[in-house]
Amino acid sequence: MASNILVLGAGELGLAVLQALSRHPKRSHARITVLMRQASLDSAAPDKKKLVQQIRALDVRFEAADVVQASVSQLAAVFAKYDTVVSCNGMGLPPGTQTKLCEAALEARLPRYFPWQFGMDYDAIGPGSSQDLFDEQLLVRGMLRAQDATDWLIVSTGLFMSFLFVPDFGVVDLASRTVRALGSWDNRITLTTPDDIGRVTAELVLDSQGLRNQCVYVAGDTLTYRQLADLLDERFGIKFCRELWDAEELARQMREDPNNGYVKYRDTFAQGKGVAWDQDKTVNSARGIKMTDVKAYLAAMDVKLE
């Protein structure tokens, strides 16, 4: 069982993981530390000060480093002090950061590493997808599989449920009462809330039950875009406008705006590969962990449509 845990980052997912670790019944005497930039720890900004206080109240320690600026060897020196590192530094970081973090974990001969793979099944998507960030995720998997000194666990979670409602992503636009399907109304998508990802990750960190050197799956909900549209109609008591962004439309968007990350995501999801899986193959189902589905998420949203 992990006794000295380092969590990289305290954003939406990092904080959820820290909270779940701190509250887990098997935490026992495990020491939990979060790695943040020194500038964030020293910041006088109210939101930063509140975050630091919130983390300190969880009985979590602090380690200062900048994963973007630090070298592989500098990061390895930090990682070497821990038996488990959970990377919650997401894909918003510069290209090459995920492979650098993995190199540092391997150089440190870290006993166990949870890389930032909290998303799709990148093996199923394969190399050369529209979302070029996914290729780096495949490189990380290759690095981990090519060695046997560091145990690893990859947690595939599908899309963060909140991302579904980001207007720029385009699937649900509450302001215009529009819901769009990517590729087909029958395409499926797996969605999980960050809080639920945090809970399952904490469970795997503190009670792995023999899971190691493999990909595991998590799902709050898996549904078609048609089912999503029906749930939106039901929740808000109105008929949402339904619009299909098929392969032809998404190809047009890619041609016109090839560097737009949201467009890349849309086209990748429209392919219908590696973005959805059934509940019966998930860790949460196997362990009886109750998750938030889309219907419950919608019910809890504090949104009124005029």
N, C-alpha and C positions, 0 to 999 in steps of 0.2 A: 504494500500500500504506500502511496506517495506520502512523504513526510515533510518535504521541503519543496514547495511549489512556486513557480514564477509565472505570472500572467503578464503577457506583453500587451500593454494598452488598456485604457480605461474609457473607451468610447461606449457606444450603445451595447455592443456585445461583451466587451471586456468587463464592464460594470456588472452586467447580468451574470457572467461567470464568477466574478468575485463574490457577489451576493449569494449565489447558490453554493459555492464552496464554503463560505463562512457559516452558512446555516445547515449544511448537510449533517445528518446525524452521525456520520462516520468521519467527520473532520478530526475528532479526537485531539491529538496534540500536533496535528499537521501545521506547519508554519506556511503562511500564505503571504506572498510578496507581489506587488505590482510594479512593473517597469514603466516609467513615464519620463518625459523630457524634463530636465532640471528647470527649464523656463516655465513649464506648467506647474511644477511644485512650488516655485517661488512667486508665481503670478499673484498680483494684487486684484486681478479681475474677480468680481463677485462670483461668477459662475465657476471659475477655477478653484477659488477658495472653498466654495460649497462642496465641490466634488472631492477635494482632498479631505475635508472634514467627514464627508459621507463615507469615504473609504476607510479612514482611520477608525471610525465607529464600528467597522466590521472586524476590527482586530487584524488588519492587514498592514504589512510593512511596505516601505517604499524603496525602490532601486532606481537610480537616475541614469539614463542613457538615451541617446537619440538613434533609433534603428536606421534612420536614413543616412546620418552623417558618420556614424561609427563604422570602423572597419570590421571585417570578419573576425580578426584576432581579438579586437576589443570586445566584441559581442561574445565570442567564445569564452573569454576570461570571466565575463559576467555569468554566462550560462553554466559554467563549470561548478558554480557554487550550489547548484540545485539538482534535484533528482528528476523533476518533471518541469517542462516548460510548455505552456499553452499559449500559442500565438493568436492574439485577437487584434493584431495590426492588419487591417484589411487591405483590400485591393485598390483603395484610393491612393496608396503609396506609389512612389515612382517605380517604373519597370525595373526589375532586377532585385527589388527588396526581398521578395519571398525566397528567391534562390539564395540570396546572401544570408538570410536568417537560417535557412536549412544548412548551408555550409558551416555556419557558426555552431549550430547544434551538433553537427558531425565532428567538427574539429574539437569541440569540448568533450567528445565522447559522452554526451548526455545520455543518462540511462533511458529517458523516455521523452518523446517529442510529439506534441499535437500541433501540426502546422496549420496555418490559415488555409483551410479547405472547406470552410463552412458555406457550402453552396451546392454546385451541381455535381453530377457524376462525370467528371472530366474524362475518365477512361471511355465512357460510352459516347461522349461528344467527339472525342478524338482530336488530333492536331489539325491546325489550319482552319478552325472555325472563324466565323465573322468576328467574334469577340477575341481579339488577339491576346488579351490578358490571360485567357484560359490556357494558352500554350505554356506560359510560365508555370501554371499549376501542374501541368503534366511533367514539366522538367523536375519539379520538386518531388513528385511521386517517383520518377525514375531514379533520382538521387537516393531516396530512402530505400527503395527496393534493391539497389545495387550494393548495399552494405548490411552488416549484421551486428555492428557494435551498439547501435542505438535502436531501441524499440520505438515504434511509432503507431499512431492510431489516427486515421482520417475520418472525420465526422461529416458526412454529406447530409445537408439539411434542406436542400431546395432553396427557394427564394425567401428572403426575410419577408414576412407577411406584410409589413408596413410598406415595403417597396412597391407592392401592387398598387398602392394609392398615390404614388409619386406622379404628379401630372406629366412630367417630362418623359416618364417611362411609357405613358400613353394607354395602359390597359384600363384603368379606372380613372375617369376624370369626373369627380363629383360636381365641380362647378358647372360643367356643361351637361351633366346627367348622361354621360356617355360611357359605355363599356365596349372594349374592343377585344377581338380574338386575334391571337397571333398564329397565322398559318391556317387554322381551321377551328370551328366551334367545338369540334370533338377532341382537339389536342388537350392533353392534361398537363397540369403543373402542380408541383409539390411546394407547399408553403409552411413555414414555421416561424413563430414569434421569437425574437431574441431572448426573451425571458425563458421560454421553453428550451431553446438551444443551451442556454446557461445551465438549466437544471439537469439536462441529460449529460452535458459535458462534465459537470461536477460529479455526477454518478459514475461516469467512466473513469475519471481521474482517481476517485477515492475508492471505487469498488469495481475494478475492471472485469472481474470474473473470468479471467483468462484471455480476454480479447487483446490481441497484440498483432502488430505488423499486418494490418488489414484495413479495409474501408468498411465502415458501418453506416447505417442509414437511420435518419430521423425524419419524422413527418408530423406536423401539426394537422395537415389536411392535404389530400390529393384530390383534385377535381378538374372537370373540364371547364373551358371558358363559358360554355352554355349554362352549366350549373352555377357558375359564379354570377352570371347575369341574372339568373332566376333568384338567387339569394339577395342581390342588390334590389331587385324589384320588390321582394317581400319585405326587406328591412325598411325601406324608405317609403313604401306604399305608393310608388309611382312606377311608370314604365320607362326604363332607361333606353336611350337610343343605342341600338346595337350596330356595330360597324366591324366588318371583317378586314383585317390587314393580311391579305393572302401573300403568297410567295412573290407574285408579280409586284404588288404594292411595296413590299419590304425591299425588294431588289431596287426599285426606283429610289426609295429613301436612302439606300446604301450608296447609290451612284451620286445622289445630290448632296449627301452630307456624310462622306465616308469616315470622318474623324469623330463623329458624334458617338460617344460611348453608349448612350441610350439606344440609338439605332442599331448598334452592334448587338446589344443584348436582345432587342426585339427579334432580329433575324435569327439569332442562335436559338431562342425559345421556339420560334416558329418551326424549326426543323423537327421538334418533338423527340429529340434523342437526349437521354441523360438528364432530363429536367423533371421527371416524375417517376415515382415508385409507389407500390402498394404498402398499406400499413402493416401487412403481415410479414414484411421483411425488415421492419424497423426495430431498433433497440427499445424505443419507448413502448411498443406493443409487447415485446418479449418480457419486459420488466414491469408491465402494468402501470406505466407512468401516464397520468391523465394530461392530455395536451389541449391547447386552444385551437379549435377549428375555425374556419372562416365565418360560419354563422355566429359563433360566440364572439369573435373579434368584431364583427359588424355591430352586434348588439351593444358592445361596450364602447363603441365610438361615440364621442360627444359631438355629433355633427347633425345639423338640421338643414335640410334643403328647402329653400324658399320656393 
